[in-house]
Structure formats: structure tokens, C-alpha cells
Amino acid sequence: MTPALIFIAALASTGCAVAVIGSIRSTRGQRNLDIAKLGASVGGHYATTAARKVFATAERRIELDHERELKTAEAVADRLGNMKGALMKLGQMASYVDEGLPGPLREALAQLQSNAPPMSADLAAEMIERELGGPPDRIFAEWDPQPLAAASIGQVHRAVVIDPATGQERAVAVKVQYPGVDAAIAADLRNADLLGMLMKQVFSGLDPVEMVAEIKARITDELDYRLEARNQMIFARHYAGHPYIHVPEVLPQLSTGRVLTTELVNGSTWSEALSWDQDQRNMIGETLFRFVFRSLYGMHIFNGDPHPGNYLFHGDGKITFFDFGLVKQFSDTEMHTFVSMVRAAAYDHDMTAFRRILEQAGMLQPGAPVPDDEVGEYFSQFYESVRHDREVTWSGEYASGIVRHTFDRSSPIAQYATVPKAFVFIQRINLGLYALLGELQATGNYRRMAEELWPFIQGPPSTPMAEHEQDWLRRLTT
């Protein structure tokens, strides 16, 4: 059983999240019962199979493994496919981060990346009337009652508005929050301390207090679509005119705490983009990399929900980014720490300095009886692709290897390591980005791209895409 699968099963047993459409279950007992069923199903299949394998031949062990994977995949698809909220987000992340998951289970979880069972048309219309003061067919020139997509806390409908400035029709995307999902997630978060206790069992050096507090804060932020609208407008202003990065415009007059209306964008999905030729996939990888690290180093913020259902692809590296509910803003002190870490580990290759920064940041207990080079090896895995001036090809094995390395309880360093508040979601974006680059099998000299973005170098453009960014960069700084 892979570490990520153990993590999912264990989280399930804590009662992290479950809800059903139309009548979201918000009481602790109801939600815990559904989660317990999933936990029992996943964990039970594994335990039963493990016992039977003791007396099985090698061939039969392989067969039993296959049987367990299919049953577990069916259980997860059956239960998670009707969930909204925090556990669904875990399923989304696990589905594209850990290549080490059994294939059928990974495929079942992948169903959560962009679509989930929607709420009824009548229920969506009720939410529009409650939030915007009238039924959809009066608020909008056109309203499609069938959702374009359904996700963890809301679903998206296509509509048409009349632009007051031009009198022209304009297509928009209207995200409507599931009624009751706030209460459902509040019930989840009352159990979040159990997540910290669980992680403490895996990493004896972990102080879960800050980690759990950060998870609670960021998930709560996602429930407020007004905050998401402000986040999206910040990104849209920053990237206005960028040749490859597009963020849809927000219509504030048609947005509230539970409804978000934005420009409607058409494009290709992640699965469609994966069928494109390698040159196209390389450009997608470069744009994803630049978006993440330009946002981090240039804006001191990033979008912390890196699953591919949040992107649309237009060819030649052009990508539309949406869903800005989980955005993290970093302080100058936190940014100084991040920049110092990457400089010591990836540029100067100074593991003694790197260790000192880790200790100061609270990631490693001071004086842990582990040599500097081993500390460097354990914590610098995230920088491997940018440590040397060379062309690299990303792989799923690299991304999943980092996941397994991170959850490796057998490492002597694990008992001295913890996750400070500032690092909770930055690790998520790293893991998510690396997994996507691995699926693309993206190839390029990412060290030179990184040198363009690192604030202590700000190197020259290293690719044709970087050359095309120069006009935008000049406008940004004037």
C-alpha cells in the first residue's frame, strides 16, 4: 500500500468530509458514518487481502493484488464521486500526484479532477435568486440550467449578459456554491485536529498545530467567493497582456459570497492537451512553470489549487487559469526564506547554509543528529530539476518519488522534521506542478528558466517563449 493510499484511508477514518447533492449532510454523525464506510471499505479490502496473501502462491498474490485494486477503486469512485468538500479535494490531489497509486484507484480518483455529480437545476436557480435577487432567466439574458462543470464546493453554468457599455451580448461563466456546503465543511474542520494527530503518528517530529490552523484557514477562505473574486482580479490585472497566460475577467456586479460570474473562456481540457505532440506539451509545461514561479517571486502569491481541471489550453503554450479560491499571500520574511533556501540548495550547493536556513525556518529541529549532506539530500529533492544547467525531461516517476520520499517514515530525518505554516501549501503547489509536468513529459532547460525567475539572478530570456514575454515584462515595470 503506497503512502498516499494509506494517507487517504486514514483520513477517511477521521471523518474528513462527505456530502450528497441536494441535501448536503452537515451533522457530524451522518458525515462520519459515510466516511467510515469508505475507510472501512478501503482499509478492509487491504487488510483482508494482506491476510490471505500470507498463504498464497506468488501468482495468486498478484491476482489478489489486482482484485483488491479493483474493489478499492470501485469503493472510492462510488463514495467520493458523490462527495463535496475537503475529502474530495484530497481525492483530486492524490489522483494526479502519486503515480504509485494502483492504476484502477488512480483512475477512480481522476474522475474528481474536473467533474462531480451536479446539484439540480432548480436548486441552482434558488441559489441565484437568493444571492442576486432574482431568478436566472431575469438576471441573465440567457441561462443554461445544465452545468458546464461541477467541483468540490460549487458548479459552473453558462449564461449570457448584455454589456452595458456596448449593448452587446457577452458569454459568462457563473459559479454557484452548493447550498449547505459551508456547514458541511465546518463539520469537517471540527475534525481537522484529528488530521494533525494522524500526521503526528507518521512524523514524530511534526508539530501539527500550525499545519492544521493553515489548512483550516485556507479551506475556509475558499467558501467566500468575494475573496476569490478579489484574488482573481489581482491575477488578471498582473497578467493583463501576457502572451501566454490569461486570467478571465470578473464581473463584480454579478458576484456575491456564493455566486461568482466571470468571462466565459473556451479551450481544450487537460486530457485533450495530453494528446497533442511533444512540442506543444513542452510549451504547456513551460507556461505552467513560469506562471507558478512568476506569481511566487513576482507577486509573492500563488494559486494553491494546482489540479488540471483549473486550466484550459489554447495551443502554442497559451493557457487560461481559473479558480482562485485557494490563494496564499506570503510575507517579505517568508519570501526571504524561500529565496534563501533555493539559492543555498540549487545555486550555491551549500548544504551547511541550507541546513541553517531550514532550522531557522522551523522545518528541522536544531541540532538533529544527522549529517548536513543527508539533511540536504532529504530536503532538496524539490530542487533537483533546477540544480544543474542541463535539459531535463520530467516524468511521473520523479513526481511520485518525491511524494514517497516526503512520506518516508523510515528516514532518520523524519522524526526531526515538521511543516511550518508558510510551507503547508507551497509544498502542495510544488507536488502538483511536478506531477503535471511529469504527465506532459515536458522537456526543457528548467535551470535556465529558473534563473530568469530567481530574484537573485534575473537572468536573460532562455527560450522563444521568454523572448515573447519581454514586452509584457517591460510594461509591468513601467
N, C-alpha and C positions, 0 to 999 in steps of 0.2 A: 504494500500500500504506500503510495507516494506521500511525502509530507503534506502536499497541498490537499490531497484527498482526506488524510487524517484530520487536517485542519477544518475542512468542510464538515465532515461528520461530527467532529467535536463541537463546532459552532452550532450545528443543528441541535445537538442535545442541550444547549444552553437556552434555547428558545429565542433565537436572534430575531426572526421575522417571518410572518406569514400573513397573507390576506387574500380574500377572494373577491372577484369583481362584483359590483353592485351592492354588496354588503360586506365591507371590509371588516374583518374581525379585529377588534381592538382590545378585548379583555385579555388579561394575562393568561387565564386558564385555557380559553379557546385557542389562542395562538400557540401556547406551549404544547397543547395536545397535538396540533398539526405538525409542529416541528419535531416533536418527539417521535411521531410516526416516521418522518423522513430519517431522523437519526437512527431509529431502530432498524429501518429498512437497510440503510447503507451500512451501518455498523454490524447489523445482524447477518447480512449476506457475507460480510468479510469474516466475521468470527466463525460462522458455520463452515464456510469453505476452508478456513485455516485448520479447523479441527479435522475435517475429512481428508485434507491433504497429507496428514501425518501418516496415513495408512495407504496412500495411493502410489501407483507407479509413476514414473516421470511423465509418460504420455498422458496418464489420467490427470496428473497435476495441471498440465497445460489446458486440458479440456475443462477442468474445474475452474481455472482462472477465467477462461472465456465465458463460462456460464455465469460466474459472479459479475463480470463486467456488464454483460447484457442485463442482468437483473438490476444491478445498481443503476445503470443508465436509465432503464425504464422507470425506476422509482424516483430518481431525481427529476427526469422530464415530467413525470406525472405530477409531482408535488411542486417543484419550482416553477413549472410552466404556468401555474395559476397564482403565483405569489407577486406581491408588490412590496417594495421597501428594501430594508437593509440586506436581507439574505439574498435577494435577487441580485443586488449589486455585487455581492461576493461571488455568486454564480457567474455573472458576466465576466468578472475579472479572472476567475480561475479558468474559464473556458478558453481564453486566449493567452494566458500567461504560462501555464505549465504544460509543456509538451509531454511531460512524463505521466500525465493522467491516462488511464486506459482509454483507448480510442472511442468506444461507444459512449462512455461517460463524458468525454470531452465534447463529442458531437451533441449530446443531450444538453450540456451546459451552453454550447454555442447557440442554441435556439434562443437564449436570453439576450444575445448581443444587441438586437435591434427591435425585436417584436415580442410582445406578450399578449395574452388574450385581452381584448379591449372591453371597456365598460359599454353599456348600451347607449344607443343614440339619444334616448330620452333622458338618461342620466347626465350625459354630456351637455344636453341643451339646458337642463335645470341648472348646471353649474355656470353656464354662460349667463343665463338670466339673473342668477344670484349675484354674480360678480360684475357684470357690465350693465345691468339694469333693464334688460330686455331679451326676448328670445333671439336665437341666432339669425333667423330669417329677417328680423327687423334691424339688428345691429350691423349685419353684413349684407352686401349686395347679393352675394351668393354664399351658401354654406353647404359643405359636403358632410352629411351625417356619418359617413363611413370614415374612420380614422386612417390617416396615412401610416401611422406607426403607433405602437403602444410600448411604453417602457416601465421603469420601476415605480415612478410616482405620478406619472401623467401620460396622456396620449395626445397626438397631434392631428388636427383636422385642417383640410384645405378650405380656404374661403377667399372671397373677393371683396375688396373695399374700393370706394371711389376716392381718389386722391383729391383733397380739397384744393390743392394748388393748381392742378392741371385739369381736373374734371375727368381724368382717365381712370379706367379700371386697373386695379393692381392686385395680383395674386399674393396672398399672405398665408403663413402657417400659424395656426392657433393652438398653442399647447394648453391643455385643460387638465388641472390636477384632479386625481381621483378623490371623490368626497370621502372623508374619513381617514385618508392615508396619514394625516398628521397625527391623529390619535393612535393609529396602528404603529407608527414609528416611535411615538412617545412611549408606547408599551415596550417596544424593542429596546429603547435606550435605557429603560429602567433595569434591563437585564445586562447592560453593556459591561458592568463591573465584572460579570462572570467571564467575559471575554478576556479581561485583564488577568483574572485568576488562572484561566486556562493557559494563556501565554506564559505566565509565571512558572507553570509546571514544565513548560518546554525549555524556557531560558531562565535558569535560576538567578542570573544577574539582572533580569529585567525589572525595572520599576514601572509598573503598568499605569500609575496614576495619571501622568501627563499624556500618555498614549491614549488612554480611554477618554480623557477630557477632550482631546483634539478630535477624536472620531465623533464624539457626541456633538461638538460644536459645528463641525463641517457638515454632518448629515442634517442637523437642524437647519443650517443655512440653506440647504437645497430645497426646503419646504417653502421658502419665501421667494416667489417669482419676481417680486420687486427687486430683491437683491440680485437675482440672476439677470434681470433686465439691465441694472446698473453695470454689472460685470461685463455683459455682452457689449454695451455701448462703449466701455473703456477699451476693449479689444478692437471693436470696429473702428474707433477713432484712430487708434495707434496704427492699425494695419491698412488704413484707407489708402488706396492707390498702389498697394503692393502687387507685383506682377504674378505672384503665385498663391498668396494667402488671402482668403476672403472670409469675412465675418458678416453674416446677414444683419441688415438694419433692423432696429427695434422700433415698434410703433407704441410709444408710451401711453397715448390716449386710449389704446385698446388693451392695456395691460394692467393687471392688479396683482395682489398677492397670490392668486391661484389661477390666473389666466395670463399667458404671455403671447403676444402677437408680434410676429417678425416677418420680414421679407421672405417669400417662398422661393427656394432655390431647387432646381432640378439638377440631377447629376447621377453618376454611376455609384453603386454600392461597393463596399469593401470586397465582397465575393466576386463581383464583376471585375473590379480592378485587378484582382489576383490573376485573372485570365489574360491580362494584357502582356505584351512582350517585355523582356527583361529591361530594356532601356526605359520604358515607361515606368516600370516598377522601381527602378533606381531613382528616377526623378521624384516619385512619390515619397520614397524613403528620405531623400534629401530635404524635401519640403517639411515633412514631419519633424525631422531633426532640427531644422532651422526654426520652425515655429516654437517648439518646446524651449529651446535654449535662448532664442531671441527674447521670448517672453520672460524667461527667468532672469537673464543677465541684463536685458534692456529695460524691462518694466518692473522687475522684482516680484512678479506674479506668474502663476501658471494655472492652466485649467487642469484640475486634478482628476478628471474622469476620462482616461485615455482609451475607451473602448471604441472599436471601429464603426459602431453604429452612429457615432457622433461626427462622422465625416462624409462628404460627398466629393467625388472625383470627376475632373473635367478634362483630363488628358494633359500631357506635357508638363506635369508637376503641379498643375493648378488644383487646389483643394479648398472646399468650403468647410469651415469649422463651426459647429454649433453646440448647444447645451453647455452653458457656463454657470451651472448651479453650484458646482464644487470647485470654487476658485480660492486659492490660498495666496495671501499677500505676505511677503517676508520683510522683516525689518532690516535696516542697514547692518546691524550686528550679525543677524543670521546670514545675510548675503556675504559679509566678510568671511564668515566661517566656511561657507560653501566654496567661495573662490580660493581661499587658502588651502582647503583640502585638495581641490583638483590641481592646484599648482604644485603642491608638495608631492602628490601621488603620481600624477600623469605627466607633469612637465619637468620638475626638478628630480623626480625619482628619489626623494629624500624620506625614507621610511621613519627615521627618528623624528623629524619635524612633523610628519604625518601623524605619528602616534601622539605627539604632544597636542596637536590640534584636536584629535579625537577625544583625548582626555579632557581638554578644556571645554569641548562641546557637550560633554556628558555622555558620549557614546561608549566609552570604555572606562572602567574603574581605574583610577590612578594606581600605579604600582602593581598591576596584574602580572603574575609571574610567567610571562610569555615573551619570547624574544621579539624585538622590533620587526624583523623580517617576516615573522609569522603573523604579527598583527597587520602588517602591510598587505600580506597575501590575503588575509581574511577579509579586510575591509575595502581593498582596492579593486575587487572584481568588477565593480561598476565602470571603472575607467579603462578596462583592458583594450577596448576598441579604439581608444584615442591616445594611448600611451606612446605609440610609435608612428613615425611618418611612413605610412605604407597603405596600400589598398587592402581593404578587408571586405569579406562577404559575410553578412550576418546570417545566422542560422537559428532555427528553432532550438537546437541543442544548446547553443550558447545561452539563450534566454532562460530556458528551463533549468540549465545548470546553475545559473545564478540563484534561481528560486530554491533549488535543492541545497545549494551552498548556504543560503540565508537561513534555511530551516534545519540545518545540520546540527542536531543536538549533541552529536558525538565530538564536535570540535572543542578543544580545551578552552577556546576563547569565548564560546557561547555563554559560559557561566559568569563572565565578566562584562558582557555587552548588554546594552539597553538601547531604547529608542526614545530620544528626547522629542518633545513636542514638535519642534521645527522639522524633524525628519520623517514624521509619520507618513505624510502624503507625497513628499518628494521621492521617497522610495517607490511608492505606487506608480508615479509617472515614469520613473526610470524603467521599472519592470514592464510596464505596459508598452512603452515606446520600444524597448528592446525586443519584446515579443512580436510586435507588428513588423519591425524591420526584419526579424527572422522569417516571418511568413512571406514577406516580399522577396527574401533572399537578396536584399539590397546590397549593391556593391559600390564602393567609392573610397576615397581617402578621407575618412572621417576625422582624422587628426588635423588635416589642413582646414576642414570645415570648422572644427572646434576652435582652432587658432583665430579664425575670423571673429568668433563669438566671445572668446575669453576676454574679459575686460583688461587683463594684464598684458595682452598681446595686441588684439585688434588687428590681425594680420590682413594681408591683401586678399582680394577675391580669388578663390581657388578653382571655381567651376564656371561654366557658362551661366548657370542659374544665378550664381553670386554676382556675376557681371551685370545681369539684368536687374539686380536689386539696387545697384548703386544710385540711380536717380531717386528711388524711393528713400534710401538712406540719407541722401543729401537734403531732401525735403524735410525729413524727420528732424534733422539737426539745425535747420534754419528757422 
